[in-house]
Amino acid sequence: MPNDSDSDSDRDRVRAEAIVESIRAAPMPVVNTRYLANEHAVPLDEMAERLEAMAEAGTLECHEIEGWNRLWWLSLESDFGE
């Protein structure tokens, strides 16, 4: 019988490190939510929530375009902090 921690781990199955690596490997240094959702085969809304959490933590920066899409890139602290 699954417990709540299983649900939490499924929801956060895309690790921050994998997202950071996807952005670093992308053809452009700025990506949109759909690009990352496709890269990690997760629903768009799930990826959006994950990216928003990473932005709140200071790992990513974002810019909203006309209220319907966001562009994401690595924050300077994240990119040069390693």
mmCIF file of the N, C-alpha and C atoms, coordinates in Angstrom:
data_MODEL
# 
_entry.id   MODEL 
# 
loop_
_atom_site.group_PDB 
_atom_site.id 
_atom_site.type_symbol 
_atom_site.label_atom_id 
_atom_site.label_alt_id 
_atom_site.label_comp_id 
_atom_site.label_asym_id 
_atom_site.label_entity_id 
_atom_site.label_seq_id 
_atom_site.pdbx_PDB_ins_code 
_atom_site.Cartn_x 
_atom_site.Cartn_y 
_atom_site.Cartn_z 
_atom_site.occupancy 
_atom_site.B_iso_or_equiv 
_atom_site.pdbx_formal_charge 
_atom_site.auth_seq_id 
_atom_site.auth_comp_id 
_atom_site.auth_asym_id 
_atom_site.auth_atom_id 
_atom_site.pdbx_PDB_model_num 
ATOM 1   N N  . MET A 1 1  ? 0.838  -1.181 0.000   1.00 0.00 ? 1  MET A N  1 
ATOM 2   C CA . MET A 1 1  ? 0.000  0.000  0.000   1.00 0.00 ? 1  MET A CA 1 
ATOM 3   C C  . MET A 1 1  ? 0.890  1.254  0.000   1.00 0.00 ? 1  MET A C  1 
ATOM 4   N N  . PRO A 1 2  ? 0.751  2.145  -0.986  1.00 0.00 ? 2  PRO A N  1 
ATOM 5   C CA . PRO A 1 2  ? 1.617  3.335  -1.028  1.00 0.00 ? 2  PRO A CA 1 
ATOM 6   C C  . PRO A 1 2  ? 1.327  4.281  0.125   1.00 0.00 ? 2  PRO A C  1 
ATOM 7   N N  . ASN A 1 3  ? 2.386  4.958  0.566   1.00 0.00 ? 3  ASN A N  1 
ATOM 8   C CA . ASN A 1 3  ? 2.198  5.950  1.618   1.00 0.00 ? 3  ASN A CA 1 
ATOM 9   C C  . ASN A 1 3  ? 2.412  7.343  1.050   1.00 0.00 ? 3  ASN A C  1 
ATOM 10  N N  . ASP A 1 4  ? 2.210  8.358  1.876   1.00 0.00 ? 4  ASP A N  1 
ATOM 11  C CA . ASP A 1 4  ? 2.313  9.735  1.407   1.00 0.00 ? 4  ASP A CA 1 
ATOM 12  C C  . ASP A 1 4  ? 3.700  10.079 0.895   1.00 0.00 ? 4  ASP A C  1 
ATOM 13  N N  . SER A 1 5  ? 4.750  9.490  1.476   1.00 0.00 ? 5  SER A N  1 
ATOM 14  C CA . SER A 1 5  ? 6.097  9.823  1.020   1.00 0.00 ? 5  SER A CA 1 
ATOM 15  C C  . SER A 1 5  ? 6.334  9.316  -0.399  1.00 0.00 ? 5  SER A C  1 
ATOM 16  N N  . ASP A 1 6  ? 5.669  8.200  -0.787  1.00 0.00 ? 6  ASP A N  1 
ATOM 17  C CA . ASP A 1 6  ? 5.769  7.740  -2.166  1.00 0.00 ? 6  ASP A CA 1 
ATOM 18  C C  . ASP A 1 6  ? 5.177  8.768  -3.119  1.00 0.00 ? 6  ASP A C  1 
ATOM 19  N N  . SER A 1 7  ? 4.021  9.343  -2.760  1.00 0.00 ? 7  SER A N  1 
ATOM 20  C CA . SER A 1 7  ? 3.389  10.363 -3.598  1.00 0.00 ? 7  SER A CA 1 
ATOM 21  C C  . SER A 1 7  ? 4.284  11.577 -3.730  1.00 0.00 ? 7  SER A C  1 
ATOM 22  N N  . ASP A 1 8  ? 4.884  12.009 -2.631  1.00 0.00 ? 8  ASP A N  1 
ATOM 23  C CA . ASP A 1 8  ? 5.777  13.162 -2.670  1.00 0.00 ? 8  ASP A CA 1 
ATOM 24  C C  . ASP A 1 8  ? 6.968  12.885 -3.564  1.00 0.00 ? 8  ASP A C  1 
ATOM 25  N N  . SER A 1 9  ? 7.531  11.686 -3.488  1.00 0.00 ? 9  SER A N  1 
ATOM 26  C CA . SER A 1 9  ? 8.706  11.392 -4.291  1.00 0.00 ? 9  SER A CA 1 
ATOM 27  C C  . SER A 1 9  ? 8.323  11.303 -5.770  1.00 0.00 ? 9  SER A C  1 
ATOM 28  N N  . ASP A 1 10 ? 7.124  10.803 -6.098  1.00 0.00 ? 10 ASP A N  1 
ATOM 29  C CA . ASP A 1 10 ? 6.673  10.789 -7.488  1.00 0.00 ? 10 ASP A CA 1 
ATOM 30  C C  . ASP A 1 10 ? 6.524  12.211 -8.011  1.00 0.00 ? 10 ASP A C  1 
ATOM 31  N N  . ARG A 1 11 ? 5.960  13.086 -7.196  1.00 0.00 ? 11 ARG A N  1 
ATOM 32  C CA . ARG A 1 11 ? 5.718  14.473 -7.601  1.00 0.00 ? 11 ARG A CA 1 
ATOM 33  C C  . ARG A 1 11 ? 7.038  15.187 -7.864  1.00 0.00 ? 11 ARG A C  1 
ATOM 34  N N  . ASP A 1 12 ? 8.051  14.878 -7.085  1.00 0.00 ? 12 ASP A N  1 
ATOM 35  C CA . ASP A 1 12 ? 9.352  15.542 -7.223  1.00 0.00 ? 12 ASP A CA 1 
ATOM 36  C C  . ASP A 1 12 ? 10.370 14.633 -7.901  1.00 0.00 ? 12 ASP A C  1 
ATOM 37  N N  . ARG A 1 13 ? 9.904  13.776 -8.799  1.00 0.00 ? 13 ARG A N  1 
ATOM 38  C CA . ARG A 1 13 ? 10.805 12.796 -9.394  1.00 0.00 ? 13 ARG A CA 1 
ATOM 39  C C  . ARG A 1 13 ? 11.877 13.420 -10.269 1.00 0.00 ? 13 ARG A C  1 
ATOM 40  N N  . VAL A 1 14 ? 11.633 14.629 -10.766 1.00 0.00 ? 14 VAL A N  1 
ATOM 41  C CA . VAL A 1 14 ? 12.654 15.321 -11.551 1.00 0.00 ? 14 VAL A CA 1 
ATOM 42  C C  . VAL A 1 14 ? 13.503 16.115 -10.569 1.00 0.00 ? 14 VAL A C  1 
ATOM 43  N N  . ARG A 1 15 ? 14.714 15.677 -10.388 1.00 0.00 ? 15 ARG A N  1 
ATOM 44  C CA . ARG A 1 15 ? 15.611 16.343 -9.440  1.00 0.00 ? 15 ARG A CA 1 
ATOM 45  C C  . ARG A 1 15 ? 16.091 17.682 -9.987  1.00 0.00 ? 15 ARG A C  1 
ATOM 46  N N  . ALA A 1 16 ? 16.361 18.578 -9.084  1.00 0.00 ? 16 ALA A N  1 
ATOM 47  C CA . ALA A 1 16 ? 16.852 19.908 -9.460  1.00 0.00 ? 16 ALA A CA 1 
ATOM 48  C C  . ALA A 1 16 ? 18.132 19.793 -10.282 1.00 0.00 ? 16 ALA A C  1 
ATOM 49  N N  . GLU A 1 17 ? 19.001 18.875 -9.907  1.00 0.00 ? 17 GLU A N  1 
ATOM 50  C CA . GLU A 1 17 ? 20.270 18.710 -10.630 1.00 0.00 ? 17 GLU A CA 1 
ATOM 51  C C  . GLU A 1 17 ? 20.032 18.331 -12.085 1.00 0.00 ? 17 GLU A C  1 
ATOM 52  N N  . ALA A 1 18 ? 19.019 17.496 -12.340 1.00 0.00 ? 18 ALA A N  1 
ATOM 53  C CA . ALA A 1 18 ? 18.713 17.081 -13.709 1.00 0.00 ? 18 ALA A CA 1 
ATOM 54  C C  . ALA A 1 18 ? 18.174 18.266 -14.516 1.00 0.00 ? 18 ALA A C  1 
ATOM 55  N N  . ILE A 1 19 ? 17.369 19.100 -13.886 1.00 0.00 ? 19 ILE A N  1 
ATOM 56  C CA . ILE A 1 19 ? 16.842 20.279 -14.572 1.00 0.00 ? 19 ILE A CA 1 
ATOM 57  C C  . ILE A 1 19 ? 17.971 21.254 -14.895 1.00 0.00 ? 19 ILE A C  1 
ATOM 58  N N  . VAL A 1 20 ? 18.849 21.492 -13.932 1.00 0.00 ? 20 VAL A N  1 
ATOM 59  C CA . VAL A 1 20 ? 19.998 22.374 -14.156 1.00 0.00 ? 20 VAL A CA 1 
ATOM 60  C C  . VAL A 1 20 ? 20.838 21.846 -15.309 1.00 0.00 ? 20 VAL A C  1 
ATOM 61  N N  . GLU A 1 21 ? 21.083 20.552 -15.331 1.00 0.00 ? 21 GLU A N  1 
ATOM 62  C CA . GLU A 1 21 ? 21.887 19.964 -16.402 1.00 0.00 ? 21 GLU A CA 1 
ATOM 63  C C  . GLU A 1 21 ? 21.191 20.114 -17.756 1.00 0.00 ? 21 GLU A C  1 
ATOM 64  N N  . SER A 1 22 ? 19.875 19.968 -17.790 1.00 0.00 ? 22 SER A N  1 
ATOM 65  C CA . SER A 1 22 ? 19.124 20.147 -19.037 1.00 0.00 ? 22 SER A CA 1 
ATOM 66  C C  . SER A 1 22 ? 19.245 21.571 -19.557 1.00 0.00 ? 22 SER A C  1 
ATOM 67  N N  . ILE A 1 23 ? 19.207 22.544 -18.658 1.00 0.00 ? 23 ILE A N  1 
ATOM 68  C CA . ILE A 1 23 ? 19.342 23.937 -19.078 1.00 0.00 ? 23 ILE A CA 1 
ATOM 69  C C  . ILE A 1 23 ? 20.760 24.187 -19.593 1.00 0.00 ? 23 ILE A C  1 
ATOM 70  N N  . ARG A 1 24 ? 21.745 23.648 -18.915 1.00 0.00 ? 24 ARG A N  1 
ATOM 71  C CA . ARG A 1 24 ? 23.139 23.817 -19.376 1.00 0.00 ? 24 ARG A CA 1 
ATOM 72  C C  . ARG A 1 24 ? 23.360 23.197 -20.748 1.00 0.00 ? 24 ARG A C  1 
ATOM 73  N N  . ALA A 1 25 ? 22.703 22.072 -21.012 1.00 0.00 ? 25 ALA A N  1 
ATOM 74  C CA . ALA A 1 25 ? 22.900 21.354 -22.271 1.00 0.00 ? 25 ALA A CA 1 
ATOM 75  C C  . ALA A 1 25 ? 21.989 21.850 -23.395 1.00 0.00 ? 25 ALA A C  1 
ATOM 76  N N  . ALA A 1 26 ? 21.043 22.716 -23.091 1.00 0.00 ? 26 ALA A N  1 
ATOM 77  C CA . ALA A 1 26 ? 20.093 23.206 -24.094 1.00 0.00 ? 26 ALA A CA 1 
ATOM 78  C C  . ALA A 1 26 ? 20.813 24.012 -25.170 1.00 0.00 ? 26 ALA A C  1 
ATOM 79  N N  . PRO A 1 27 ? 20.229 24.066 -26.363 1.00 0.00 ? 27 PRO A N  1 
ATOM 80  C CA . PRO A 1 27 ? 20.855 24.825 -27.452 1.00 0.00 ? 27 PRO A CA 1 
ATOM 81  C C  . PRO A 1 27 ? 20.940 26.325 -27.177 1.00 0.00 ? 27 PRO A C  1 
ATOM 82  N N  . MET A 1 28 ? 20.083 26.832 -26.313 1.00 0.00 ? 28 MET A N  1 
ATOM 83  C CA . MET A 1 28 ? 20.097 28.243 -25.913 1.00 0.00 ? 28 MET A CA 1 
ATOM 84  C C  . MET A 1 28 ? 20.173 28.289 -24.386 1.00 0.00 ? 28 MET A C  1 
ATOM 85  N N  . PRO A 1 29 ? 20.728 29.348 -23.808 1.00 0.00 ? 29 PRO A N  1 
ATOM 86  C CA . PRO A 1 29 ? 20.846 29.418 -22.343 1.00 0.00 ? 29 PRO A CA 1 
ATOM 87  C C  . PRO A 1 29 ? 19.528 29.733 -21.636 1.00 0.00 ? 29 PRO A C  1 
ATOM 88  N N  . VAL A 1 30 ? 18.471 29.999 -22.408 1.00 0.00 ? 30 VAL A N  1 
ATOM 89  C CA . VAL A 1 30 ? 17.151 30.292 -21.860 1.00 0.00 ? 30 VAL A CA 1 
ATOM 90  C C  . VAL A 1 30 ? 16.174 29.283 -22.473 1.00 0.00 ? 30 VAL A C  1 
ATOM 91  N N  . VAL A 1 31 ? 15.366 28.646 -21.621 1.00 0.00 ? 31 VAL A N  1 
ATOM 92  C CA . VAL A 1 31 ? 14.416 27.641 -22.101 1.00 0.00 ? 31 VAL A CA 1 
ATOM 93  C C  . VAL A 1 31 ? 13.024 27.946 -21.578 1.00 0.00 ? 31 VAL A C  1 
ATOM 94  N N  . ASN A 1 32 ? 12.006 27.368 -22.219 1.00 0.00 ? 32 ASN A N  1 
ATOM 95  C CA . ASN A 1 32 ? 10.657 27.545 -21.705 1.00 0.00 ? 32 ASN A CA 1 
ATOM 96  C C  . ASN A 1 32 ? 10.222 26.285 -20.952 1.00 0.00 ? 32 ASN A C  1 
ATOM 97  N N  . THR A 1 33 ? 9.099  26.387 -20.289 1.00 0.00 ? 33 THR A N  1 
ATOM 98  C CA . THR A 1 33 ? 8.603  25.298 -19.458 1.00 0.00 ? 33 THR A CA 1 
ATOM 99  C C  . THR A 1 33 ? 8.338  24.052 -20.289 1.00 0.00 ? 33 THR A C  1 
ATOM 100 N N  . ARG A 1 34 ? 7.749  24.218 -21.450 1.00 0.00 ? 34 ARG A N  1 
ATOM 101 C CA . ARG A 1 34 ? 7.428  23.063 -22.302 1.00 0.00 ? 34 ARG A CA 1 
ATOM 102 C C  . ARG A 1 34 ? 8.687  22.303 -22.708 1.00 0.00 ? 34 ARG A C  1 
ATOM 103 N N  . TYR A 1 35 ? 9.746  23.008 -23.026 1.00 0.00 ? 35 TYR A N  1 
ATOM 104 C CA . TYR A 1 35 ? 11.004 22.357 -23.394 1.00 0.00 ? 35 TYR A CA 1 
ATOM 105 C C  . TYR A 1 35 ? 11.453 21.422 -22.273 1.00 0.00 ? 35 TYR A C  1 
ATOM 106 N N  . LEU A 1 36 ? 11.450 21.927 -21.040 1.00 0.00 ? 36 LEU A N  1 
ATOM 107 C CA . LEU A 1 36 ? 11.904 21.103 -19.914 1.00 0.00 ? 36 LEU A CA 1 
ATOM 108 C C  . LEU A 1 36 ? 10.929 19.974 -19.603 1.00 0.00 ? 36 LEU A C  1 
ATOM 109 N N  . ALA A 1 37 ? 9.637  20.220 -19.731 1.00 0.00 ? 37 ALA A N  1 
ATOM 110 C CA . ALA A 1 37 ? 8.654  19.155 -19.507 1.00 0.00 ? 37 ALA A CA 1 
ATOM 111 C C  . ALA A 1 37 ? 8.865  18.030 -20.530 1.00 0.00 ? 37 ALA A C  1 
ATOM 112 N N  . ASN A 1 38 ? 9.120  18.388 -21.767 1.00 0.00 ? 38 ASN A N  1 
ATOM 113 C CA . ASN A 1 38 ? 9.375  17.382 -22.800 1.00 0.00 ? 38 ASN A CA 1 
ATOM 114 C C  . ASN A 1 38 ? 10.686 16.640 -22.544 1.00 0.00 ? 38 ASN A C  1 
ATOM 115 N N  . GLU A 1 39 ? 11.701 17.356 -22.143 1.00 0.00 ? 39 GLU A N  1 
ATOM 116 C CA . GLU A 1 39 ? 13.001 16.736 -21.855 1.00 0.00 ? 39 GLU A CA 1 
ATOM 117 C C  . GLU A 1 39 ? 12.897 15.675 -20.767 1.00 0.00 ? 39 GLU A C  1 
ATOM 118 N N  . HIS A 1 40 ? 12.029 15.904 -19.793 1.00 0.00 ? 40 HIS A N  1 
ATOM 119 C CA . HIS A 1 40 ? 11.925 15.003 -18.642 1.00 0.00 ? 40 HIS A CA 1 
ATOM 120 C C  . HIS A 1 40 ? 10.644 14.171 -18.646 1.00 0.00 ? 40 HIS A C  1 
ATOM 121 N N  . ALA A 1 41 ? 9.880  14.252 -19.719 1.00 0.00 ? 41 ALA A N  1 
ATOM 122 C CA . ALA A 1 41 ? 8.661  13.455 -19.896 1.00 0.00 ? 41 ALA A CA 1 
ATOM 123 C C  . ALA A 1 41 ? 7.717  13.560 -18.699 1.00 0.00 ? 41 ALA A C  1 
ATOM 124 N N  . VAL A 1 42 ? 7.446  14.801 -18.294 1.00 0.00 ? 42 VAL A N  1 
ATOM 125 C CA . VAL A 1 42 ? 6.497  15.052 -17.208 1.00 0.00 ? 42 VAL A CA 1 
ATOM 126 C C  . VAL A 1 42 ? 5.439  16.035 -17.702 1.00 0.00 ? 42 VAL A C  1 
ATOM 127 N N  . PRO A 1 43 ? 4.275  16.047 -17.063 1.00 0.00 ? 43 PRO A N  1 
ATOM 128 C CA . PRO A 1 43 ? 3.237  17.006 -17.464 1.00 0.00 ? 43 PRO A CA 1 
ATOM 129 C C  . PRO A 1 43 ? 3.719  18.448 -17.295 1.00 0.00 ? 43 PRO A C  1 
ATOM 130 N N  . LEU A 1 44 ? 3.195  19.306 -18.136 1.00 0.00 ? 44 LEU A N  1 
ATOM 131 C CA . LEU A 1 44 ? 3.581  20.717 -18.145 1.00 0.00 ? 44 LEU A CA 1 
ATOM 132 C C  . LEU A 1 44 ? 3.350  21.378 -16.793 1.00 0.00 ? 44 LEU A C  1 
ATOM 133 N N  . ASP A 1 45 ? 2.195  21.122 -16.163 1.00 0.00 ? 45 ASP A N  1 
ATOM 134 C CA . ASP A 1 45 ? 1.907  21.760 -14.879 1.00 0.00 ? 45 ASP A CA 1 
ATOM 135 C C  . ASP A 1 45 ? 2.831  21.270 -13.771 1.00 0.00 ? 45 ASP A C  1 
ATOM 136 N N  . GLU A 1 46 ? 3.220  20.006 -13.834 1.00 0.00 ? 46 GLU A N  1 
ATOM 137 C CA . GLU A 1 46 ? 4.164  19.475 -12.846 1.00 0.00 ? 46 GLU A CA 1 
ATOM 138 C C  . GLU A 1 46 ? 5.527  20.155 -12.983 1.00 0.00 ? 46 GLU A C  1 
ATOM 139 N N  . MET A 1 47 ? 5.984  20.313 -14.232 1.00 0.00 ? 47 MET A N  1 
ATOM 140 C CA . MET A 1 47 ? 7.273  20.968 -14.448 1.00 0.00 ? 47 MET A CA 1 
ATOM 141 C C  . MET A 1 47 ? 7.203  22.426 -14.027 1.00 0.00 ? 47 MET A C  1 
ATOM 142 N N  . ALA A 1 48 ? 6.099  23.099 -14.319 1.00 0.00 ? 48 ALA A N  1 
ATOM 143 C CA . ALA A 1 48 ? 5.949  24.508 -13.944 1.00 0.00 ? 48 ALA A CA 1 
ATOM 144 C C  . ALA A 1 48 ? 6.063  24.670 -12.430 1.00 0.00 ? 48 ALA A C  1 
ATOM 145 N N  . GLU A 1 49 ? 5.416  23.791 -11.674 1.00 0.00 ? 49 GLU A N  1 
ATOM 146 C CA . GLU A 1 49 ? 5.503  23.856 -10.208 1.00 0.00 ? 49 GLU A CA 1 
ATOM 147 C C  . GLU A 1 49 ? 6.932  23.637 -9.732  1.00 0.00 ? 49 GLU A C  1 
ATOM 148 N N  . ARG A 1 50 ? 7.611  22.681 -10.348 1.00 0.00 ? 50 ARG A N  1 
ATOM 149 C CA . ARG A 1 50 ? 8.994  22.377 -9.958  1.00 0.00 ? 50 ARG A CA 1 
ATOM 150 C C  . ARG A 1 50 ? 9.897  23.573 -10.254 1.00 0.00 ? 50 ARG A C  1 
ATOM 151 N N  . LEU A 1 51 ? 9.730  24.177 -11.418 1.00 0.00 ? 51 LEU A N  1 
ATOM 152 C CA . LEU A 1 51 ? 10.558 25.322 -11.801 1.00 0.00 ? 51 LEU A CA 1 
ATOM 153 C C  . LEU A 1 51 ? 10.289 26.527 -10.906 1.00 0.00 ? 51 LEU A C  1 
ATOM 154 N N  . GLU A 1 52 ? 9.035  26.752 -10.559 1.00 0.00 ? 52 GLU A N  1 
ATOM 155 C CA . GLU A 1 52 ? 8.701  27.854 -9.657  1.00 0.00 ? 52 GLU A CA 1 
ATOM 156 C C  . GLU A 1 52 ? 9.371  27.662 -8.297  1.00 0.00 ? 52 GLU A C  1 
ATOM 157 N N  . ALA A 1 53 ? 9.389  26.435 -7.807  1.00 0.00 ? 53 ALA A N  1 
ATOM 158 C CA . ALA A 1 53 ? 10.048 26.149 -6.527  1.00 0.00 ? 53 ALA A CA 1 
ATOM 159 C C  . ALA A 1 53 ? 11.551 26.398 -6.634  1.00 0.00 ? 53 ALA A C  1 
ATOM 160 N N  . MET A 1 54 ? 12.137 26.028 -7.754  1.00 0.00 ? 54 MET A N  1 
ATOM 161 C CA . MET A 1 54 ? 13.569 26.262 -7.948  1.00 0.00 ? 54 MET A CA 1 
ATOM 162 C C  . MET A 1 54 ? 13.876 27.749 -8.044  1.00 0.00 ? 54 MET A C  1 
ATOM 163 N N  . ALA A 1 55 ? 12.976 28.526 -8.646  1.00 0.00 ? 55 ALA A N  1 
ATOM 164 C CA . ALA A 1 55 ? 13.167 29.977 -8.722  1.00 0.00 ? 55 ALA A CA 1 
ATOM 165 C C  . ALA A 1 55 ? 13.070 30.596 -7.330  1.00 0.00 ? 55 ALA A C  1 
ATOM 166 N N  . GLU A 1 56 ? 12.107 30.144 -6.535  1.00 0.00 ? 56 GLU A N  1 
ATOM 167 C CA . GLU A 1 56 ? 11.978 30.648 -5.163  1.00 0.00 ? 56 GLU A CA 1 
ATOM 168 C C  . GLU A 1 56 ? 13.217 30.324 -4.337  1.00 0.00 ? 56 GLU A C  1 
ATOM 169 N N  . ALA A 1 57 ? 13.859 29.196 -4.632  1.00 0.00 ? 57 ALA A N  1 
ATOM 170 C CA . ALA A 1 57 ? 15.066 28.790 -3.913  1.00 0.00 ? 57 ALA A CA 1 
ATOM 171 C C  . ALA A 1 57 ? 16.308 29.522 -4.425  1.00 0.00 ? 57 ALA A C  1 
ATOM 172 N N  . GLY A 1 58 ? 16.176 30.254 -5.539  1.00 0.00 ? 58 GLY A N  1 
ATOM 173 C CA . GLY A 1 58 ? 17.306 31.010 -6.069  1.00 0.00 ? 58 GLY A CA 1 
ATOM 174 C C  . GLY A 1 58 ? 18.145 30.270 -7.086  1.00 0.00 ? 58 GLY A C  1 
ATOM 175 N N  . THR A 1 59 ? 17.736 29.065 -7.483  1.00 0.00 ? 59 THR A N  1 
ATOM 176 C CA . THR A 1 59 ? 18.499 28.293 -8.462  1.00 0.00 ? 59 THR A CA 1 
ATOM 177 C C  . THR A 1 59 ? 18.265 28.803 -9.874  1.00 0.00 ? 59 THR A C  1 
ATOM 178 N N  . LEU A 1 60 ? 17.017 29.207 -10.147 1.00 0.00 ? 60 LEU A N  1 
ATOM 179 C CA . LEU A 1 60 ? 16.644 29.679 -11.482 1.00 0.00 ? 60 LEU A CA 1 
ATOM 180 C C  . LEU A 1 60 ? 16.124 31.103 -11.423 1.00 0.00 ? 60 LEU A C  1 
ATOM 181 N N  . GLU A 1 61 ? 16.171 31.756 -12.566 1.00 0.00 ? 61 GLU A N  1 
ATOM 182 C CA . GLU A 1 61 ? 15.528 33.051 -12.784 1.00 0.00 ? 61 GLU A CA 1 
ATOM 183 C C  . GLU A 1 61 ? 14.468 32.817 -13.849 1.00 0.00 ? 61 GLU A C  1 
ATOM 184 N N  . CYS A 1 62 ? 13.446 33.662 -13.871 1.00 0.00 ? 62 CYS A N  1 
ATOM 185 C CA . CYS A 1 62 ? 12.432 33.501 -14.907 1.00 0.00 ? 62 CYS A CA 1 
ATOM 186 C C  . CYS A 1 62 ? 11.865 34.842 -15.336 1.00 0.00 ? 62 CYS A C  1 
ATOM 187 N N  . HIS A 1 63 ? 11.227 34.804 -16.489 1.00 0.00 ? 63 HIS A N  1 
ATOM 188 C CA . HIS A 1 63 ? 10.552 35.976 -17.026 1.00 0.00 ? 63 HIS A CA 1 
ATOM 189 C C  . HIS A 1 63 ? 9.255  35.501 -17.670 1.00 0.00 ? 63 HIS A C  1 
ATOM 190 N N  . GLU A 1 64 ? 8.141  36.114 -17.284 1.00 0.00 ? 64 GLU A N  1 
ATOM 191 C CA . GLU A 1 64 ? 6.850  35.754 -17.850 1.00 0.00 ? 64 GLU A CA 1 
ATOM 192 C C  . GLU A 1 64 ? 6.612  36.543 -19.130 1.00 0.00 ? 64 GLU A C  1 
ATOM 193 N N  . ILE A 1 65 ? 6.145  35.840 -20.148 1.00 0.00 ? 65 ILE A N  1 
ATOM 194 C CA . ILE A 1 65 ? 5.873  36.462 -21.440 1.00 0.00 ? 65 ILE A CA 1 
ATOM 195 C C  . ILE A 1 65 ? 4.367  36.525 -21.643 1.00 0.00 ? 65 ILE A C  1 
ATOM 196 N N  . GLU A 1 66 ? 3.824  37.736 -21.649 1.00 0.00 ? 66 GLU A N  1 
ATOM 197 C CA . GLU A 1 66 ? 2.418  37.982 -21.930 1.00 0.00 ? 66 GLU A CA 1 
ATOM 198 C C  . GLU A 1 66 ? 1.472  37.101 -21.125 1.00 0.00 ? 66 GLU A C  1 
ATOM 199 N N  . GLY A 1 67 ? 1.847  36.748 -19.902 1.00 0.00 ? 67 GLY A N  1 
ATOM 200 C CA . GLY A 1 67 ? 0.961  36.048 -19.004 1.00 0.00 ? 67 GLY A CA 1 
ATOM 201 C C  . GLY A 1 67 ? 0.681  34.596 -19.319 1.00 0.00 ? 67 GLY A C  1 
ATOM 202 N N  . TRP A 1 68 ? 1.343  34.017 -20.305 1.00 0.00 ? 68 TRP A N  1 
ATOM 203 C CA . TRP A 1 68 ? 1.015  32.624 -20.630 1.00 0.00 ? 68 TRP A CA 1 
ATOM 204 C C  . TRP A 1 68 ? 2.222  31.699 -20.693 1.00 0.00 ? 68 TRP A C  1 
ATOM 205 N N  . ASN A 1 69 ? 3.395  32.210 -20.742 1.00 0.00 ? 69 ASN A N  1 
ATOM 206 C CA . ASN A 1 69 ? 4.582  31.362 -20.839 1.00 0.00 ? 69 ASN A CA 1 
ATOM 207 C C  . ASN A 1 69 ? 5.701  31.997 -20.034 1.00 0.00 ? 69 ASN A C  1 
ATOM 208 N N  . ARG A 1 70 ? 6.599  31.164 -19.575 1.00 0.00 ? 70 ARG A N  1 
ATOM 209 C CA . ARG A 1 70 ? 7.763  31.664 -18.838 1.00 0.00 ? 70 ARG A CA 1 
ATOM 210 C C  . ARG A 1 70 ? 9.040  31.138 -19.470 1.00 0.00 ? 70 ARG A C  1 
ATOM 211 N N  . LEU A 1 71 ? 10.049 31.976 -19.413 1.00 0.00 ? 71 LEU A N  1 
ATOM 212 C CA . LEU A 1 71 ? 11.393 31.578 -19.819 1.00 0.00 ? 71 LEU A CA 1 
ATOM 213 C C  . LEU A 1 71 ? 12.208 31.390 -18.552 1.00 0.00 ? 71 LEU A C  1 
ATOM 214 N N  . TRP A 1 72 ? 13.070 30.402 -18.560 1.00 0.00 ? 72 TRP A N  1 
ATOM 215 C CA . TRP A 1 72 ? 13.861 30.044 -17.386 1.00 0.00 ? 72 TRP A CA 1 
ATOM 216 C C  . TRP A 1 72 ? 15.343 30.004 -17.750 1.00 0.00 ? 72 TRP A C  1 
ATOM 217 N N  . TRP A 1 73 ? 16.190 30.442 -16.811 1.00 0.00 ? 73 TRP A N  1 
ATOM 218 C CA . TRP A 1 73 ? 17.633 30.336 -16.980 1.00 0.00 ? 73 TRP A CA 1 
ATOM 219 C C  . TRP A 1 73 ? 18.258 30.188 -15.605 1.00 0.00 ? 73 TRP A C  1 
ATOM 220 N N  . LEU A 1 74 ? 19.501 29.748 -15.602 1.00 0.00 ? 74 LEU A N  1 
ATOM 221 C CA . LEU A 1 74 ? 20.210 29.556 -14.341 1.00 0.00 ? 74 LEU A CA 1 
ATOM 222 C C  . LEU A 1 74 ? 20.575 30.893 -13.733 1.00 0.00 ? 74 LEU A C  1 
ATOM 223 N N  . SER A 1 75 ? 20.396 31.027 -12.440 1.00 0.00 ? 75 SER A N  1 
ATOM 224 C CA . SER A 1 75 ? 20.804 32.248 -11.774 1.00 0.00 ? 75 SER A CA 1 
ATOM 225 C C  . SER A 1 75 ? 22.334 32.301 -11.750 1.00 0.00 ? 75 SER A C  1 
ATOM 226 N N  . LEU A 1 76 ? 22.888 33.479 -11.633 1.00 0.00 ? 76 LEU A N  1 
ATOM 227 C CA . LEU A 1 76 ? 24.336 33.616 -11.584 1.00 0.00 ? 76 LEU A CA 1 
ATOM 228 C C  . LEU A 1 76 ? 24.933 32.833 -10.430 1.00 0.00 ? 76 LEU A C  1 
ATOM 229 N N  . GLU A 1 77 ? 24.259 32.857 -9.280  1.00 0.00 ? 77 GLU A N  1 
ATOM 230 C CA . GLU A 1 77 ? 24.764 32.127 -8.118  1.00 0.00 ? 77 GLU A CA 1 
ATOM 231 C C  . GLU A 1 77 ? 24.821 30.629 -8.406  1.00 0.00 ? 77 GLU A C  1 
ATOM 232 N N  . SER A 1 78 ? 23.824 30.124 -9.087  1.00 0.00 ? 78 SER A N  1 
ATOM 233 C CA . SER A 1 78 ? 23.769 28.702 -9.421  1.00 0.00 ? 78 SER A CA 1 
ATOM 234 C C  . SER A 1 78 ? 24.823 28.351 -10.451 1.00 0.00 ? 78 SER A C  1 
ATOM 235 N N  . ASP A 1 79 ? 24.961 29.185 -11.469 1.00 0.00 ? 79 ASP A N  1 
ATOM 236 C CA . ASP A 1 79 ? 25.875 28.891 -12.560 1.00 0.00 ? 79 ASP A CA 1 
ATOM 237 C C  . ASP A 1 79 ? 27.336 28.991 -12.160 1.00 0.00 ? 79 ASP A C  1 
ATOM 238 N N  . PHE A 1 80 ? 27.677 29.979 -11.338 1.00 0.00 ? 80 PHE A N  1 
ATOM 239 C CA . PHE A 1 80 ? 29.076 30.194 -10.994 1.00 0.00 ? 80 PHE A CA 1 
ATOM 240 C C  . PHE A 1 80 ? 29.434 29.716 -9.601  1.00 0.00 ? 80 PHE A C  1 
ATOM 241 N N  . GLY A 1 81 ? 28.446 29.207 -8.865  1.00 0.00 ? 81 GLY A N  1 
ATOM 242 C CA . GLY A 1 81 ? 28.698 28.783 -7.505  1.00 0.00 ? 81 GLY A CA 1 
ATOM 243 C C  . GLY A 1 81 ? 29.358 27.440 -7.368  1.00 0.00 ? 81 GLY A C  1 
ATOM 244 N N  . GLU A 1 82 ? 29.623 26.778 -8.481  1.00 0.00 ? 82 GLU A N  1 
ATOM 245 C CA . GLU A 1 82 ? 30.208 25.427 -8.400  1.00 0.00 ? 82 GLU A CA 1 
ATOM 246 C C  . GLU A 1 82 ? 31.690 25.438 -8.632  1.00 0.00 ? 82 GLU A C  1 
# 
